[in-house]
Amino acid sequence: MQVYYFNSFLRSFRKLSRQQQDNVSEAMADFVSCLENKNTIPQGMGLKKLTAYLWEIRSGIDLRIVLTTDSDVLNFVFTGNHDEIRKYIRHNK
């Protein structure tokens, strides 16, 4: 599986605290591992469809990670709290 990071993801990731960055990195690694091993996505990961192409997974209580996927390509698009995710989607339709 190929994994890419949009510039919007990298910018939003850099704004997080070190602890938040560690939590996001762990959630992303767990998600990629599930996909690569063809395991069922755990409910705790909170996989949710946001738009026709955007999906969201949880990284703790407050943080979310927005992504797109197409066969063997996974794109991490953005990370932030609920309000930041809504704002990102509104401005990037």
PDB file of N, CA, C and O in Angstrom:
ATOM      1  N   MET A   1       0.848  -1.179   0.000  1.00  0.00           N
ATOM      2  CA  MET A   1       0.000   0.000   0.000  1.00  0.00           C
ATOM      3  C   MET A   1       0.888   1.235   0.000  1.00  0.00           C
ATOM      4  O   MET A   1       1.851   1.325   0.762  1.00  0.00           O
ATOM      5  N   GLN A   2       0.553   2.180  -0.862  1.00  0.00           N
ATOM      6  CA  GLN A   2       1.270   3.444  -0.921  1.00  0.00           C
ATOM      7  C   GLN A   2       0.551   4.464  -0.046  1.00  0.00           C
ATOM      8  O   GLN A   2      -0.672   4.595  -0.094  1.00  0.00           O
ATOM      9  N   VAL A   3       1.330   5.179   0.749  1.00  0.00           N
ATOM     10  CA  VAL A   3       0.769   6.185   1.655  1.00  0.00           C
ATOM     11  C   VAL A   3       1.354   7.541   1.290  1.00  0.00           C
ATOM     12  O   VAL A   3       2.569   7.699   1.171  1.00  0.00           O
ATOM     13  N   TYR A   4       0.462   8.520   1.114  1.00  0.00           N
ATOM     14  CA  TYR A   4       0.867   9.884   0.783  1.00  0.00           C
ATOM     15  C   TYR A   4       0.281  10.848   1.805  1.00  0.00           C
ATOM     16  O   TYR A   4      -0.735  10.565   2.440  1.00  0.00           O
ATOM     17  N   TYR A   5       0.940  11.985   1.947  1.00  0.00           N
ATOM     18  CA  TYR A   5       0.510  13.019   2.882  1.00  0.00           C
ATOM     19  C   TYR A   5       0.305  14.313   2.107  1.00  0.00           C
ATOM     20  O   TYR A   5       1.253  14.847   1.531  1.00  0.00           O
ATOM     21  N   PHE A   6      -0.921  14.820   2.089  1.00  0.00           N
ATOM     22  CA  PHE A   6      -1.197  16.107   1.458  1.00  0.00           C
ATOM     23  C   PHE A   6      -0.486  17.196   2.259  1.00  0.00           C
ATOM     24  O   PHE A   6      -0.228  17.035   3.452  1.00  0.00           O
ATOM     25  N   ASN A   7      -0.172  18.308   1.589  1.00  0.00           N
ATOM     26  CA  ASN A   7       0.431  19.445   2.291  1.00  0.00           C
ATOM     27  C   ASN A   7      -0.474  19.941   3.409  1.00  0.00           C
ATOM     28  O   ASN A   7       0.005  20.370   4.458  1.00  0.00           O
ATOM     29  N   SER A   8      -1.783  19.884   3.184  1.00  0.00           N
ATOM     30  CA  SER A   8      -2.729  20.310   4.224  1.00  0.00           C
ATOM     31  C   SER A   8      -2.602  19.441   5.471  1.00  0.00           C
ATOM     32  O   SER A   8      -2.758  19.932   6.590  1.00  0.00           O
ATOM     33  N   PHE A   9      -2.317  18.152   5.282  1.00  0.00           N
ATOM     34  CA  PHE A   9      -2.117  17.268   6.428  1.00  0.00           C
ATOM     35  C   PHE A   9      -0.837  17.657   7.163  1.00  0.00           C
ATOM     36  O   PHE A   9      -0.829  17.792   8.386  1.00  0.00           O
ATOM     37  N   LEU A  10       0.235  17.835   6.411  1.00  0.00           N
ATOM     38  CA  LEU A  10       1.524  18.161   7.038  1.00  0.00           C
ATOM     39  C   LEU A  10       1.444  19.479   7.808  1.00  0.00           C
ATOM     40  O   LEU A  10       1.987  19.580   8.908  1.00  0.00           O
ATOM     41  N   ARG A  11       0.778  20.486   7.248  1.00  0.00           N
ATOM     42  CA  ARG A  11       0.615  21.776   7.943  1.00  0.00           C
ATOM     43  C   ARG A  11      -0.189  21.603   9.228  1.00  0.00           C
ATOM     44  O   ARG A  11       0.198  22.116  10.278  1.00  0.00           O
ATOM     45  N   SER A  12      -1.303  20.884   9.147  1.00  0.00           N
ATOM     46  CA  SER A  12      -2.146  20.710  10.339  1.00  0.00           C
ATOM     47  C   SER A  12      -1.440  19.835  11.381  1.00  0.00           C
ATOM     48  O   SER A  12      -1.599  20.061  12.581  1.00  0.00           O
ATOM     49  N   PHE A  13      -0.674  18.852  10.944  1.00  0.00           N
ATOM     50  CA  PHE A  13       0.054  17.963  11.853  1.00  0.00           C
ATOM     51  C   PHE A  13       1.114  18.744  12.640  1.00  0.00           C
ATOM     52  O   PHE A  13       1.294  18.519  13.837  1.00  0.00           O
ATOM     53  N   ARG A  14       1.809  19.655  11.967  1.00  0.00           N
ATOM     54  CA  ARG A  14       2.865  20.435  12.631  1.00  0.00           C
ATOM     55  C   ARG A  14       2.317  21.351  13.718  1.00  0.00           C
ATOM     56  O   ARG A  14       3.053  21.729  14.630  1.00  0.00           O
ATOM     57  N   LYS A  15       1.051  21.712  13.638  1.00  0.00           N
ATOM     58  CA  LYS A  15       0.440  22.602  14.631  1.00  0.00           C
ATOM     59  C   LYS A  15       0.078  21.875  15.924  1.00  0.00           C
ATOM     60  O   LYS A  15      -0.217  22.516  16.933  1.00  0.00           O
ATOM     61  N   LEU A  16       0.099  20.554  15.903  1.00  0.00           N
ATOM     62  CA  LEU A  16      -0.277  19.771  17.076  1.00  0.00           C
ATOM     63  C   LEU A  16       0.866  19.706  18.088  1.00  0.00           C
ATOM     64  O   LEU A  16       2.032  19.899  17.744  1.00  0.00           O
ATOM     65  N   SER A  17       0.508  19.433  19.332  1.00  0.00           N
ATOM     66  CA  SER A  17       1.532  19.219  20.361  1.00  0.00           C
ATOM     67  C   SER A  17       2.239  17.893  20.076  1.00  0.00           C
ATOM     68  O   SER A  17       1.754  17.087  19.281  1.00  0.00           O
ATOM     69  N   ARG A  18       3.365  17.671  20.713  1.00  0.00           N
ATOM     70  CA  ARG A  18       4.126  16.432  20.523  1.00  0.00           C
ATOM     71  C   ARG A  18       3.269  15.210  20.882  1.00  0.00           C
ATOM     72  O   ARG A  18       3.289  14.209  20.165  1.00  0.00           O
ATOM     73  N   GLN A  19       2.528  15.288  21.972  1.00  0.00           N
ATOM     74  CA  GLN A  19       1.669  14.176  22.393  1.00  0.00           C
ATOM     75  C   GLN A  19       0.588  13.909  21.347  1.00  0.00           C
ATOM     76  O   GLN A  19       0.325  12.757  21.003  1.00  0.00           O
ATOM     77  N   GLN A  20      -0.034  14.966  20.847  1.00  0.00           N
ATOM     78  CA  GLN A  20      -1.065  14.806  19.816  1.00  0.00           C
ATOM     79  C   GLN A  20      -0.467  14.210  18.543  1.00  0.00           C
ATOM     80  O   GLN A  20      -1.085  13.356  17.906  1.00  0.00           O
ATOM     81  N   GLN A  21       0.734  14.658  18.172  1.00  0.00           N
ATOM     82  CA  GLN A  21       1.398  14.107  16.994  1.00  0.00           C
ATOM     83  C   GLN A  21       1.647  12.611  17.169  1.00  0.00           C
ATOM     84  O   GLN A  21       1.447  11.830  16.239  1.00  0.00           O
ATOM     85  N   ASP A  22       2.084  12.217  18.360  1.00  0.00           N
ATOM     86  CA  ASP A  22       2.316  10.793  18.635  1.00  0.00           C
ATOM     87  C   ASP A  22       1.018   9.997  18.520  1.00  0.00           C
ATOM     88  O   ASP A  22       1.004   8.901  17.961  1.00  0.00           O
ATOM     89  N   ASN A  23      -0.078  10.555  19.054  1.00  0.00           N
ATOM     90  CA  ASN A  23      -1.371   9.875  18.985  1.00  0.00           C
ATOM     91  C   ASN A  23      -1.861   9.737  17.546  1.00  0.00           C
ATOM     92  O   ASN A  23      -2.380   8.690  17.159  1.00  0.00           O
ATOM     93  N   VAL A  24      -1.696  10.797  16.757  1.00  0.00           N
ATOM     94  CA  VAL A  24      -2.108  10.759  15.353  1.00  0.00           C
ATOM     95  C   VAL A  24      -1.264   9.738  14.593  1.00  0.00           C
ATOM     96  O   VAL A  24      -1.797   8.947  13.815  1.00  0.00           O
ATOM     97  N   SER A  25       0.038   9.753  14.814  1.00  0.00           N
ATOM     98  CA  SER A  25       0.929   8.806  14.136  1.00  0.00           C
ATOM     99  C   SER A  25       0.568   7.362  14.475  1.00  0.00           C
ATOM    100  O   SER A  25       0.587   6.492  13.604  1.00  0.00           O
ATOM    101  N   GLU A  26       0.245   7.115  15.726  1.00  0.00           N
ATOM    102  CA  GLU A  26      -0.138   5.764  16.152  1.00  0.00           C
ATOM    103  C   GLU A  26      -1.459   5.334  15.504  1.00  0.00           C
ATOM    104  O   GLU A  26      -1.585   4.197  15.047  1.00  0.00           O
ATOM    105  N   ALA A  27      -2.429   6.229  15.465  1.00  0.00           N
ATOM    106  CA  ALA A  27      -3.722   5.910  14.848  1.00  0.00           C
ATOM    107  C   ALA A  27      -3.556   5.623  13.357  1.00  0.00           C
ATOM    108  O   ALA A  27      -4.181   4.707  12.823  1.00  0.00           O
ATOM    109  N   MET A  28      -2.710   6.410  12.688  1.00  0.00           N
ATOM    110  CA  MET A  28      -2.472   6.192  11.261  1.00  0.00           C
ATOM    111  C   MET A  28      -1.783   4.852  11.032  1.00  0.00           C
ATOM    112  O   MET A  28      -2.155   4.112  10.121  1.00  0.00           O
ATOM    113  N   ALA A  29      -0.791   4.535  11.843  1.00  0.00           N
ATOM    114  CA  ALA A  29      -0.080   3.260  11.704  1.00  0.00           C
ATOM    115  C   ALA A  29      -1.025   2.080  11.935  1.00  0.00           C
ATOM    116  O   ALA A  29      -0.967   1.085  11.213  1.00  0.00           O
ATOM    117  N   ASP A  30      -1.890   2.192  12.934  1.00  0.00           N
ATOM    118  CA  ASP A  30      -2.866   1.127  13.210  1.00  0.00           C
ATOM    119  C   ASP A  30      -3.823   0.949  12.037  1.00  0.00           C
ATOM    120  O   ASP A  30      -4.150  -0.178  11.666  1.00  0.00           O
ATOM    121  N   PHE A  31      -4.271   2.060  11.455  1.00  0.00           N
ATOM    122  CA  PHE A  31      -5.200   2.005  10.330  1.00  0.00           C
ATOM    123  C   PHE A  31      -4.539   1.366   9.111  1.00  0.00           C
ATOM    124  O   PHE A  31      -5.126   0.496   8.468  1.00  0.00           O
ATOM    125  N   VAL A  32      -3.338   1.791   8.799  1.00  0.00           N
ATOM    126  CA  VAL A  32      -2.604   1.221   7.660  1.00  0.00           C
ATOM    127  C   VAL A  32      -2.381  -0.269   7.877  1.00  0.00           C
ATOM    128  O   VAL A  32      -2.533  -1.063   6.948  1.00  0.00           O
ATOM    129  N   SER A  33      -2.023  -0.650   9.090  1.00  0.00           N
ATOM    130  CA  SER A  33      -1.805  -2.065   9.412  1.00  0.00           C
ATOM    131  C   SER A  33      -3.076  -2.879   9.184  1.00  0.00           C
ATOM    132  O   SER A  33      -3.017  -3.974   8.624  1.00  0.00           O
ATOM    133  N   CYS A  34      -4.214  -2.359   9.609  1.00  0.00           N
ATOM    134  CA  CYS A  34      -5.493  -3.058   9.398  1.00  0.00           C
ATOM    135  C   CYS A  34      -5.759  -3.256   7.908  1.00  0.00           C
ATOM    136  O   CYS A  34      -6.178  -4.332   7.482  1.00  0.00           O
ATOM    137  N   LEU A  35      -5.514  -2.214   7.123  1.00  0.00           N
ATOM    138  CA  LEU A  35      -5.755  -2.316   5.684  1.00  0.00           C
ATOM    139  C   LEU A  35      -4.801  -3.302   5.026  1.00  0.00           C
ATOM    140  O   LEU A  35      -5.214  -4.128   4.212  1.00  0.00           O
ATOM    141  N   GLU A  36      -3.532  -3.211   5.378  1.00  0.00           N
ATOM    142  CA  GLU A  36      -2.535  -4.097   4.764  1.00  0.00           C
ATOM    143  C   GLU A  36      -2.767  -5.556   5.119  1.00  0.00           C
ATOM    144  O   GLU A  36      -2.553  -6.442   4.291  1.00  0.00           O
ATOM    145  N   ASN A  37      -3.201  -5.808   6.341  1.00  0.00           N
ATOM    146  CA  ASN A  37      -3.438  -7.181   6.791  1.00  0.00           C
ATOM    147  C   ASN A  37      -4.864  -7.654   6.515  1.00  0.00           C
ATOM    148  O   ASN A  37      -5.240  -8.774   6.861  1.00  0.00           O
ATOM    149  N   LYS A  38      -5.657  -6.768   5.880  1.00  0.00           N
ATOM    150  CA  LYS A  38      -7.057  -7.061   5.555  1.00  0.00           C
ATOM    151  C   LYS A  38      -7.862  -7.455   6.793  1.00  0.00           C
ATOM    152  O   LYS A  38      -8.724  -8.332   6.746  1.00  0.00           O
ATOM    153  N   ASN A  39      -7.551  -6.778   7.899  1.00  0.00           N
ATOM    154  CA  ASN A  39      -8.286  -6.988   9.143  1.00  0.00           C
ATOM    155  C   ASN A  39      -9.504  -6.069   9.174  1.00  0.00           C
ATOM    156  O   ASN A  39      -9.553  -5.058   8.473  1.00  0.00           O
ATOM    157  N   THR A  40     -10.465  -6.429   9.980  1.00  0.00           N
ATOM    158  CA  THR A  40     -11.620  -5.571  10.199  1.00  0.00           C
ATOM    159  C   THR A  40     -11.172  -4.328  10.951  1.00  0.00           C
ATOM    160  O   THR A  40     -10.373  -4.414  11.884  1.00  0.00           O
ATOM    161  N   ILE A  41     -11.687  -3.173  10.544  1.00  0.00           N
ATOM    162  CA  ILE A  41     -11.357  -1.916  11.223  1.00  0.00           C
ATOM    163  C   ILE A  41     -12.083  -1.905  12.567  1.00  0.00           C
ATOM    164  O   ILE A  41     -13.307  -2.027  12.598  1.00  0.00           O
ATOM    165  N   PRO A  42     -11.352  -1.760  13.687  1.00  0.00           N
ATOM    166  CA  PRO A  42     -12.006  -1.747  15.001  1.00  0.00           C
ATOM    167  C   PRO A  42     -12.971  -0.575  15.143  1.00  0.00           C
ATOM    168  O   PRO A  42     -12.721   0.512  14.623  1.00  0.00           O
ATOM    169  N   GLN A  43     -14.069  -0.803  15.847  1.00  0.00           N
ATOM    170  CA  GLN A  43     -15.059   0.256  16.069  1.00  0.00           C
ATOM    171  C   GLN A  43     -14.453   1.467  16.752  1.00  0.00           C
ATOM    172  O   GLN A  43     -14.858   2.599  16.485  1.00  0.00           O
ATOM    173  N   GLY A  44     -13.493   1.244  17.624  1.00  0.00           N
ATOM    174  CA  GLY A  44     -12.849   2.333  18.356  1.00  0.00           C
ATOM    175  C   GLY A  44     -12.116   3.314  17.465  1.00  0.00           C
ATOM    176  O   GLY A  44     -11.851   4.449  17.862  1.00  0.00           O
ATOM    177  N   MET A  45     -11.788   2.872  16.250  1.00  0.00           N
ATOM    178  CA  MET A  45     -11.114   3.755  15.305  1.00  0.00           C
ATOM    179  C   MET A  45     -12.087   4.774  14.716  1.00  0.00           C
ATOM    180  O   MET A  45     -11.674   5.808  14.191  1.00  0.00           O
ATOM    181  N   GLY A  46     -13.366   4.478  14.806  1.00  0.00           N
ATOM    182  CA  GLY A  46     -14.394   5.423  14.397  1.00  0.00           C
ATOM    183  C   GLY A  46     -14.394   5.767  12.923  1.00  0.00           C
ATOM    184  O   GLY A  46     -14.641   6.918  12.562  1.00  0.00           O
ATOM    185  N   LEU A  47     -14.125   4.806  12.071  1.00  0.00           N
ATOM    186  CA  LEU A  47     -14.128   5.064  10.632  1.00  0.00           C
ATOM    187  C   LEU A  47     -15.502   5.572  10.212  1.00  0.00           C
ATOM    188  O   LEU A  47     -16.524   4.943  10.487  1.00  0.00           O
ATOM    189  N   LYS A  48     -15.508   6.725   9.537  1.00  0.00           N
ATOM    190  CA  LYS A  48     -16.764   7.374   9.171  1.00  0.00           C
ATOM    191  C   LYS A  48     -16.600   8.068   7.820  1.00  0.00           C
ATOM    192  O   LYS A  48     -15.592   8.730   7.572  1.00  0.00           O
ATOM    193  N   LYS A  49     -17.591   7.913   6.956  1.00  0.00           N
ATOM    194  CA  LYS A  49     -17.574   8.577   5.660  1.00  0.00           C
ATOM    195  C   LYS A  49     -18.080  10.003   5.829  1.00  0.00           C
ATOM    196  O   LYS A  49     -19.162  10.223   6.374  1.00  0.00           O
ATOM    197  N   LEU A  50     -17.294  10.973   5.359  1.00  0.00           N
ATOM    198  CA  LEU A  50     -17.662  12.378   5.492  1.00  0.00           C
ATOM    199  C   LEU A  50     -18.295  12.929   4.221  1.00  0.00           C
ATOM    200  O   LEU A  50     -19.306  13.630   4.276  1.00  0.00           O
ATOM    201  N   THR A  51     -17.697  12.612   3.081  1.00  0.00           N
ATOM    202  CA  THR A  51     -18.203  13.050   1.785  1.00  0.00           C
ATOM    203  C   THR A  51     -18.045  11.875   0.826  1.00  0.00           C
ATOM    204  O   THR A  51     -17.701  10.769   1.242  1.00  0.00           O
ATOM    205  N   ALA A  52     -18.294  12.114  -0.441  1.00  0.00           N
ATOM    206  CA  ALA A  52     -18.168  11.038  -1.425  1.00  0.00           C
ATOM    207  C   ALA A  52     -16.758  10.456  -1.453  1.00  0.00           C
ATOM    208  O   ALA A  52     -16.584   9.275  -1.753  1.00  0.00           O
ATOM    209  N   TYR A  53     -15.755  11.269  -1.144  1.00  0.00           N
ATOM    210  CA  TYR A  53     -14.371  10.799  -1.233  1.00  0.00           C
ATOM    211  C   TYR A  53     -13.594  10.860   0.070  1.00  0.00           C
ATOM    212  O   TYR A  53     -12.534  10.245   0.178  1.00  0.00           O
ATOM    213  N   LEU A  54     -14.091  11.582   1.055  1.00  0.00           N
ATOM    214  CA  LEU A  54     -13.355  11.768   2.301  1.00  0.00           C
ATOM    215  C   LEU A  54     -13.879  10.863   3.411  1.00  0.00           C
ATOM    216  O   LEU A  54     -15.085  10.693   3.586  1.00  0.00           O
ATOM    217  N   TRP A  55     -12.944  10.294   4.148  1.00  0.00           N
ATOM    218  CA  TRP A  55     -13.232   9.455   5.302  1.00  0.00           C
ATOM    219  C   TRP A  55     -12.525  10.045   6.513  1.00  0.00           C
ATOM    220  O   TRP A  55     -11.617  10.865   6.378  1.00  0.00           O
ATOM    221  N   GLU A  56     -12.949   9.621   7.693  1.00  0.00           N
ATOM    222  CA  GLU A  56     -12.383  10.128   8.938  1.00  0.00           C
ATOM    223  C   GLU A  56     -12.132   8.957   9.881  1.00  0.00           C
ATOM    224  O   GLU A  56     -12.937   8.029   9.964  1.00  0.00           O
ATOM    225  N   ILE A  57     -11.006   9.010  10.592  1.00  0.00           N
ATOM    226  CA  ILE A  57     -10.761   8.078  11.691  1.00  0.00           C
ATOM    227  C   ILE A  57     -10.433   8.908  12.929  1.00  0.00           C
ATOM    228  O   ILE A  57     -10.057  10.075  12.828  1.00  0.00           O
ATOM    229  N   ARG A  58     -10.581   8.291  14.086  1.00  0.00           N
ATOM    230  CA  ARG A  58     -10.321   8.969  15.354  1.00  0.00           C
ATOM    231  C   ARG A  58      -8.884   8.801  15.795  1.00  0.00           C
ATOM    232  O   ARG A  58      -8.241   7.780  15.552  1.00  0.00           O
ATOM    233  N   SER A  59      -8.413   9.829  16.444  1.00  0.00           N
ATOM    234  CA  SER A  59      -7.136   9.771  17.145  1.00  0.00           C
ATOM    235  C   SER A  59      -7.382  10.367  18.518  1.00  0.00           C
ATOM    236  O   SER A  59      -7.060  11.530  18.761  1.00  0.00           O
ATOM    237  N   GLY A  60      -7.938   9.595  19.395  1.00  0.00           N
ATOM    238  CA  GLY A  60      -8.293  10.096  20.713  1.00  0.00           C
ATOM    239  C   GLY A  60      -9.684  10.698  20.717  1.00  0.00           C
ATOM    240  O   GLY A  60     -10.452  10.521  19.771  1.00  0.00           O
ATOM    241  N   ILE A  61     -10.000  11.406  21.778  1.00  0.00           N
ATOM    242  CA  ILE A  61     -11.339  11.960  21.954  1.00  0.00           C
ATOM    243  C   ILE A  61     -11.569  13.160  21.044  1.00  0.00           C
ATOM    244  O   ILE A  61     -12.638  13.279  20.444  1.00  0.00           O
ATOM    245  N   ASP A  62     -10.594  14.045  20.930  1.00  0.00           N
ATOM    246  CA  ASP A  62     -10.795  15.297  20.214  1.00  0.00           C
ATOM    247  C   ASP A  62     -10.290  15.315  18.778  1.00  0.00           C
ATOM    248  O   ASP A  62     -10.845  16.023  17.939  1.00  0.00           O
ATOM    249  N   LEU A  63      -9.264  14.560  18.489  1.00  0.00           N
ATOM    250  CA  LEU A  63      -8.625  14.648  17.171  1.00  0.00           C
ATOM    251  C   LEU A  63      -9.177  13.653  16.174  1.00  0.00           C
ATOM    252  O   LEU A  63      -9.527  12.523  16.515  1.00  0.00           O
ATOM    253  N   ARG A  64      -9.246  14.103  14.933  1.00  0.00           N
ATOM    254  CA  ARG A  64      -9.689  13.265  13.829  1.00  0.00           C
ATOM    255  C   ARG A  64      -8.665  13.366  12.700  1.00  0.00           C
ATOM    256  O   ARG A  64      -7.927  14.346  12.601  1.00  0.00           O
ATOM    257  N   ILE A  65      -8.634  12.349  11.861  1.00  0.00           N
ATOM    258  CA  ILE A  65      -7.740  12.315  10.709  1.00  0.00           C
ATOM    259  C   ILE A  65      -8.603  12.098   9.478  1.00  0.00           C
ATOM    260  O   ILE A  65      -9.368  11.135   9.411  1.00  0.00           O
ATOM    261  N   VAL A  66      -8.481  12.991   8.506  1.00  0.00           N
ATOM    262  CA  VAL A  66      -9.249  12.890   7.268  1.00  0.00           C
ATOM    263  C   VAL A  66      -8.358  12.247   6.218  1.00  0.00           C
ATOM    264  O   VAL A  66      -7.177  12.576   6.096  1.00  0.00           O
ATOM    265  N   LEU A  67      -8.951  11.313   5.451  1.00  0.00           N
ATOM    266  CA  LEU A  67      -8.174  10.586   4.453  1.00  0.00           C
ATOM    267  C   LEU A  67      -9.025  10.240   3.247  1.00  0.00           C
ATOM    268  O   LEU A  67     -10.254  10.302   3.290  1.00  0.00           O
ATOM    269  N   THR A  68      -8.350   9.877   2.176  1.00  0.00           N
ATOM    270  CA  THR A  68      -8.996   9.312   0.997  1.00  0.00           C
ATOM    271  C   THR A  68      -8.280   8.012   0.695  1.00  0.00           C
ATOM    272  O   THR A  68      -7.118   7.833   1.060  1.00  0.00           O
ATOM    273  N   THR A  69      -8.973   7.111   0.034  1.00  0.00           N
ATOM    274  CA  THR A  69      -8.352   5.850  -0.340  1.00  0.00           C
ATOM    275  C   THR A  69      -8.889   5.394  -1.680  1.00  0.00           C
ATOM    276  O   THR A  69     -10.059   5.594  -2.006  1.00  0.00           O
ATOM    277  N   ASP A  70      -8.017   4.784  -2.439  1.00  0.00           N
ATOM    278  CA  ASP A  70      -8.380   4.252  -3.750  1.00  0.00           C
ATOM    279  C   ASP A  70      -7.496   3.050  -4.009  1.00  0.00           C
ATOM    280  O   ASP A  70      -6.294   3.208  -4.222  1.00  0.00           O
ATOM    281  N   SER A  71      -8.047   1.884  -3.998  1.00  0.00           N
ATOM    282  CA  SER A  71      -7.347   0.597  -4.140  1.00  0.00           C
ATOM    283  C   SER A  71      -6.129   0.553  -3.228  1.00  0.00           C
ATOM    284  O   SER A  71      -6.288   0.424  -2.014  1.00  0.00           O
ATOM    285  N   ASP A  72      -4.926   0.655  -3.767  1.00  0.00           N
ATOM    286  CA  ASP A  72      -3.714   0.535  -2.953  1.00  0.00           C
ATOM    287  C   ASP A  72      -3.071   1.868  -2.602  1.00  0.00           C
ATOM    288  O   ASP A  72      -1.889   1.908  -2.262  1.00  0.00           O
ATOM    289  N   VAL A  73      -3.826   2.959  -2.679  1.00  0.00           N
ATOM    290  CA  VAL A  73      -3.292   4.285  -2.361  1.00  0.00           C
ATOM    291  C   VAL A  73      -4.101   4.878  -1.217  1.00  0.00           C
ATOM    292  O   VAL A  73      -5.331   4.907  -1.251  1.00  0.00           O
ATOM    293  N   LEU A  74      -3.385   5.348  -0.208  1.00  0.00           N
ATOM    294  CA  LEU A  74      -4.007   5.975   0.951  1.00  0.00           C
ATOM    295  C   LEU A  74      -3.429   7.376   1.088  1.00  0.00           C
ATOM    296  O   LEU A  74      -2.213   7.541   1.187  1.00  0.00           O
ATOM    297  N   ASN A  75      -4.290   8.381   1.095  1.00  0.00           N
ATOM    298  CA  ASN A  75      -3.869   9.776   1.219  1.00  0.00           C
ATOM    299  C   ASN A  75      -4.366  10.349   2.536  1.00  0.00           C
ATOM    300  O   ASN A  75      -5.571  10.395   2.785  1.00  0.00           O
ATOM    301  N   PHE A  76      -3.439  10.786   3.376  1.00  0.00           N
ATOM    302  CA  PHE A  76      -3.832  11.497   4.584  1.00  0.00           C
ATOM    303  C   PHE A  76      -3.966  12.965   4.212  1.00  0.00           C
ATOM    304  O   PHE A  76      -3.024  13.582   3.715  1.00  0.00           O
ATOM    305  N   VAL A  77      -5.156  13.519   4.461  1.00  0.00           N
ATOM    306  CA  VAL A  77      -5.526  14.827   3.935  1.00  0.00           C
ATOM    307  C   VAL A  77      -5.422  15.943   4.970  1.00  0.00           C
ATOM    308  O   VAL A  77      -4.933  17.030   4.663  1.00  0.00           O
ATOM    309  N   PHE A  78      -5.880  15.681   6.195  1.00  0.00           N
ATOM    310  CA  PHE A  78      -5.967  16.742   7.203  1.00  0.00           C
ATOM    311  C   PHE A  78      -6.118  16.103   8.563  1.00  0.00           C
ATOM    312  O   PHE A  78      -6.598  14.974   8.668  1.00  0.00           O
ATOM    313  N   THR A  79      -5.716  16.805   9.608  1.00  0.00           N
ATOM    314  CA  THR A  79      -5.969  16.358  10.975  1.00  0.00           C
ATOM    315  C   THR A  79      -6.352  17.562  11.827  1.00  0.00           C
ATOM    316  O   THR A  79      -5.822  18.658  11.647  1.00  0.00           O
ATOM    317  N   GLY A  80      -7.263  17.346  12.742  1.00  0.00           N
ATOM    318  CA  GLY A  80      -7.705  18.424  13.621  1.00  0.00           C
ATOM    319  C   GLY A  80      -8.915  17.998  14.422  1.00  0.00           C
ATOM    320  O   GLY A  80      -9.322  16.836  14.391  1.00  0.00           O
ATOM    321  N   ASN A  81      -9.489  18.957  15.146  1.00  0.00           N
ATOM    322  CA  ASN A  81     -10.680  18.649  15.935  1.00  0.00           C
ATOM    323  C   ASN A  81     -11.925  18.746  15.040  1.00  0.00           C
ATOM    324  O   ASN A  81     -11.815  19.037  13.849  1.00  0.00           O
ATOM    325  N   HIS A  82     -13.087  18.507  15.609  1.00  0.00           N
ATOM    326  CA  HIS A  82     -14.341  18.485  14.847  1.00  0.00           C
ATOM    327  C   HIS A  82     -14.561  19.782  14.067  1.00  0.00           C
ATOM    328  O   HIS A  82     -14.889  19.756  12.881  1.00  0.00           O
ATOM    329  N   ASP A  83     -14.377  20.915  14.747  1.00  0.00           N
ATOM    330  CA  ASP A  83     -14.620  22.202  14.098  1.00  0.00           C
ATOM    331  C   ASP A  83     -13.638  22.451  12.955  1.00  0.00           C
ATOM    332  O   ASP A  83     -14.023  22.953  11.900  1.00  0.00           O
ATOM    333  N   GLU A  84     -12.381  22.101  13.166  1.00  0.00           N
ATOM    334  CA  GLU A  84     -11.375  22.292  12.112  1.00  0.00           C
ATOM    335  C   GLU A  84     -11.664  21.399  10.903  1.00  0.00           C
ATOM    336  O   GLU A  84     -11.447  21.804   9.760  1.00  0.00           O
ATOM    337  N   ILE A  85     -12.150  20.192  11.158  1.00  0.00           N
ATOM    338  CA  ILE A  85     -12.496  19.273  10.067  1.00  0.00           C
ATOM    339  C   ILE A  85     -13.662  19.855   9.264  1.00  0.00           C
ATOM    340  O   ILE A  85     -13.615  19.875   8.034  1.00  0.00           O
ATOM    341  N   ARG A  86     -14.702  20.325   9.948  1.00  0.00           N
ATOM    342  CA  ARG A  86     -15.848  20.927   9.251  1.00  0.00           C
ATOM    343  C   ARG A  86     -15.418  22.127   8.415  1.00  0.00           C
ATOM    344  O   ARG A  86     -15.852  22.288   7.275  1.00  0.00           O
ATOM    345  N   LYS A  87     -14.566  22.963   8.989  1.00  0.00           N
ATOM    346  CA  LYS A  87     -14.072  24.137   8.281  1.00  0.00           C
ATOM    347  C   LYS A  87     -13.257  23.705   7.049  1.00  0.00           C
ATOM    348  O   LYS A  87     -13.397  24.296   5.979  1.00  0.00           O
ATOM    349  N   TYR A  88     -12.430  22.706   7.194  1.00  0.00           N
ATOM    350  CA  TYR A  88     -11.621  22.215   6.077  1.00  0.00           C
ATOM    351  C   TYR A  88     -12.532  21.723   4.935  1.00  0.00           C
ATOM    352  O   TYR A  88     -12.308  22.044   3.768  1.00  0.00           O
ATOM    353  N   ILE A  89     -13.546  20.953   5.289  1.00  0.00           N
ATOM    354  CA  ILE A  89     -14.450  20.404   4.264  1.00  0.00           C
ATOM    355  C   ILE A  89     -15.207  21.524   3.565  1.00  0.00           C
ATOM    356  O   ILE A  89     -15.343  21.507   2.342  1.00  0.00           O
ATOM    357  N   ARG A  90     -15.705  22.501   4.328  1.00  0.00           N
ATOM    358  CA  ARG A  90     -16.427  23.634   3.725  1.00  0.00           C
ATOM    359  C   ARG A  90     -15.570  24.394   2.719  1.00  0.00           C
ATOM    360  O   ARG A  90     -16.059  24.811   1.670  1.00  0.00           O
ATOM    361  N   HIS A  91     -14.302  24.570   3.039  1.00  0.00           N
ATOM    362  CA  HIS A  91     -13.420  25.375   2.198  1.00  0.00           C
ATOM    363  C   HIS A  91     -12.776  24.576   1.066  1.00  0.00           C
ATOM    364  O   HIS A  91     -12.115  25.159   0.206  1.00  0.00           O
ATOM    365  N   ASN A  92     -12.953  23.279   1.049  1.00  0.00           N
ATOM    366  CA  ASN A  92     -12.297  22.440   0.036  1.00  0.00           C
ATOM    367  C   ASN A  92     -13.273  21.554  -0.712  1.00  0.00           C
ATOM    368  O   ASN A  92     -12.943  20.422  -1.065  1.00  0.00           O
ATOM    369  N   LYS A  93     -14.466  22.057  -0.953  1.00  0.00           N
ATOM    370  CA  LYS A  93     -15.457  21.282  -1.700  1.00  0.00           C
ATOM    371  C   LYS A  93     -15.154  21.293  -3.174  1.00  0.00           C
ATOM    372  O   LYS A  93     -15.886  20.690  -3.959  1.00  0.00           O
TER     373      LYS A  93
END
